[in-house]
Amino acid sequence: MYKETVGRSVVKTIVWRIVVFVVDFSIVFLFTQNVSLSTKLALVKVVVSFILYYGHERAWNRIGWGKS
């Protein structure tokens, strides 16, 4: 049975958070035209989402459903 390593989950999480940071920053900046505010909001979301996404990935890795 394939089991994803912790390191792979961490790398996937970091790459995904970079993509989402750019999207979040762009959306906030589009509405506010404020680089500082956009950066702060996007960074807060990165930290919170990083933790939540990592936990989500690790939890799903323990579930056998859908794995072959």
N, C-alpha and C positions, 0 to 999 in steps of 0.2 A: 504494500500500500504506500502510495506517495504521501509524504508528510513534508510540508514546507518548513524550512528552518527559520529560526528567529532572525538571523541575519538577513535572509531574503525578505521577510516581512518588514524589517526596518528599512531596507533600501527602497522597497516598493512604496512604503509610507512616505519617505522623504521626497521621492520623485513626484508622487501624487500631490503632496502638499505644496511643492514649488509651482506646479501647474495651477492649483487652486489659488495660491497666493496671487499670482499674476491676474487671474480672472477676478478675484475679489477686489484687488487694488484698482483694476480698470473700471469695475462697476461703480465703486465708491467715488473714484476720481471723476468719472463721467457726470455724476450728479453734483459733486461738491466743488470740483476744480481745485481741491486742496490736497497737495501732496502729503503734508504732515498727517492730516486726519486719515487719509486713505491708507497710508503706511501703518499707522497705529491700529486701525481697525482690522486690516488684513493680517497683521502680526498676532493680534489677540486671537483671531479666528484660527490662525495656523497652529498656535500652541494648543488650544482646546481641541481642535479637530484632529491634530496629530495623536493625542492621547486616546480620543474616542475611536479613531480609525484603527489604530494599532490593536486596541482591545477587541474591536469587532473582528479583525482578521484572525487574531489568535483564537477567539471563541469559535469562529467558523472552522478553523483548522481542526478542532476537536470533534466536530460533528461529522459523522461518517456518511450522512445522506448525500447522494449525488456523486460520490467518489467511486472510481472503478479500480 
